[in-house]
Amino acid sequence: MVDRVKAWMVKRALDEGTKRKIDHIERAIGTYTINPYIYLRALRHRSKLIESNLHHTESYEQLEFLGDAILDLIVSEMLFERFSTRNEGFMTQMRSRIVKGDTLALLSKELQLHQIIEVGDRVKDQGIESSTSVLADIFEALLGAIYRDRGYEVVKSFVSKLIDLHLDLNRLEVEKDNYKSILLEYAQSKKMPIPVYEIIKVTGPDHEKEFEIQVFINAVPYGTGEGKNKKKAEQIAARETLLMLRGNKRSLEHLVETL
């Protein structure tokens, strides 16, 4: 009760624009917020910092780091409870499919977070708000904000309901699209060293970076991949490496079916 009263008092003092953003967040997460300012930070792109004379910690990036770790724990617990008879390899693959950037961006869109992301005036209308990588980052930052504001049980409840509502775990269970995991399993089955992913090149401005990543196994270079974020580039590089190791597409498809 004390928290609710405190939340009401703080919210009352906000300007109308900020109040609308917090109302949006509260509808999205299904509960009240106590500290609105941490949510504003979770929605702030780094492009806003310079023109607003804000400290480098005032963008979503630190909260994204925290939210990423929290999401991994929540999803791990969920999978541990729901698939208690399955092995660690299966749970690792399922977790990767749930927490990958494309999935998080989808959840971010379902919450309509792109409508309230704060970007700098100079980069408005450049599509930052609809970028898959930014939407995924904002989602993780929101989780970090909820955790700091309301605690673990609240953020866990929020994520669990969101996953149940928008993701089909049965469909994800039969998908074989995590090429990094497939490559790791293949390397282990052949007694090869663990694949290493190295950034070869980074191009583009901060808000629109393009990563080129190459796979090395036992210091031997294999496939490369390019993407808007490191995770996507790594997946492409892993797939190309599997093609190189297996020789052709048909062999890769057979490998995917049998792993």
Protein Blocks (a to p, Z undefined) as FASTA:
>chain_A
ZZmmmmmmmmmmpcfklmmmmmmmmmmnopacfblmlmmmmmpcfklmmmnopafklmmk
lmmmmmmmmmmmmmmmmmmmmmmmbcfklmmmmmmmmmpmklmmmmmmmnommmmcccdf
klgonlmmmgmklmmmmmmmmmmmmmmmnojklmmmmmmmmmmmmpcfklmmmpcfbfkl
mmmmmmmmnopacdddddfbdgdjfklcccdddddeehiacdddddfbfklmmmmmmmmm
mmmmnopaklmmmmmmmZZ
